[in-house]
Amino acid sequence: MVKQNETAKEHSKKVILIIIDSLLTQALEQGLRENLLPAFSFLIKNGYLEKEMISSFPTMSVAIDSTLITGTYPDRHRVPGLIWYDKQERRLINYGTGPMEIWRHGLNRVLHSSIIELNERHLSKETPTIYEQLAEQGCTSGSINGIMYRGSASHRMSFPWWMSAFTTLPKGLDVKGPDFMSFGSFLNPLKHKTSLSDGLTVRLGFNDDFAVDSARYLIGQQQLPDFLYMYMPDLDKPLHKQGPPGLELVMKSDRRLGRLLQSFGSPEEALRQAVFVVMGDSGVSQLQSGKKQALIRLDRLLQAYRLHLTGKEVTEETELVLAVNETMAYLYKLKGDLLFDDIARLLLKDERIDFAAWREGDWIRVVKAGSAGELRYRQGGELPDPYGQAWTVQGDYGVLGLGMDLGRLVYDRYPDGLKRLQAALHSHEGDYMVLSAKPGYELADKHSPSHHGGGAHGSLHKEDTLIPFIVSGTSLRPETNRIVDLKRYLLNLTGKGYIGRL
């Protein structure tokens, strides 16, 4: 539980939230056992480690970060995943999947969606961000390379001449963000103050060294805001290629954390001045090595239907649209006479698909591969779960790995599974189904990126869901093990407590 009677000294500390993309508990524990992670070890010995923090769903960074900064699931923040279908505009929204898929969608469309629309239009204005609420509290905030950054302060992004010349991006873009904001080389307020890793060969500043060195400069100049968000992406891409756990990569992250702590003068001084929250964002499943074994080609399973082709326009003849988020997918039904029962029956002949789920009025129906059983549930009822949510559940509890303990629902394979699935199925307009793959397998359309032999995420399963969470420099602890509840916790860490609405 979060203790409210903390000392004024603790409340005066800065708060630094560090997101290490695809940091896994498995790698962390191995490195700690072998004494290979001195910075992580220091933070944990002087703080707290939660090995099973529950991510959002789909377990894709853009949706997860939206949950983290708004304190809501996608039924409220309205960012459904990395790729989804916009019913009003009759087009797929793609924030940046794989090269072939981006090419087919059109580079200009992808850039427009990810850079212009995501924070300005798609992220619901009905869900205030942590940056907006900190401003209301009179606290300063900052973001270094955060994907989701909407705040109250004005900033201007500038794009390289070659991007503006060969795409439809403007030369500059006015955005709203936290008080201090960097976004790679597109928005680098430290450009003429310190040397940062922001060239074309280092992903235009979207890398770990850029993030850490930016924060070190702020620390050295005593310019840290009250709350600083840091995004470290370097672990993710190699894990997709190599698969988990990625200990050698985590050792590199540890060295960067060590540099950050030392920038205060010493690690001990760092904890006297700041609270450190270090966490992953999603789990990563190890995929089968063979492409044919690992990849579930949904377009081939659905060849009996008139399926939308990536890059083509949706027409009056289109029956189904696919939006594949690695190990999960949205499947949209555009014709009212089609039945999800029939589509699910066809898809679930492939037992590598874990389950299919869709809305039926106020109910959600879930059917599972290799099982005659099914489950129906809806929000509200007499069955409480560990997170203060109540449900009505009918059918085979095993479909979503549910159990009962002392009159309360408990989760196993799908942590907080009822709410996370329900939120995804109410995250945007349309008549759609959610598909989730079993661990070891990846869903795909014709041009989807493939990670066979490596790692992937997206699904509801605990392998894609559970992440490590470390907090050091405070005795305050989160009330739950869900990232959806962390915004309130982070607001409390500022010392002024939670004000306003979630």
Secondary structure, 3 states (H helix, E strand, C coil): CCCCCCCHHHHCCEEEEEEECCCCHHHHHHHHHCCCCHHHHHHHHCEEEEEEEECCCCCCHHHHHHHHHHCCCHHHHCCCCCEEEECCCCEEEECCCCHHHHHHHCHHHHHHHHHHHHHHHHCCCCCCCHHHHHHHCCCCEEEECCCCCCCCEEEEEECCHHHHHHCCCCCEEEEEECCEEEEHHHECCCCCCCCCCCCHHHHHHCCHHHHHHHHHHHHHCCCCCCEEEEEECCCHHHHHHHCCCCHHHHHHHHHHHHHHHHCCCCHHHHHHHEEEEEECCCCCEECCCCHHHHEEEHHHHCCCCCECCCCCCCCCCCCEEEEEECCEEEEEECCCCCCHHHHHHHHCCCCCEEEEEEEECCEEEEEECCCCCEEEEEEEEEEECCCCCEEEEEECHHHHCCEEECCEEECCCCCCHHHHHHHHCCCCCCCEEEEEECCCCEEECCCCCCCCCCEECCCCCHHHHEEEEEEECCCCCCCCCEHHHHHHHHHHHCCCCCCCCC
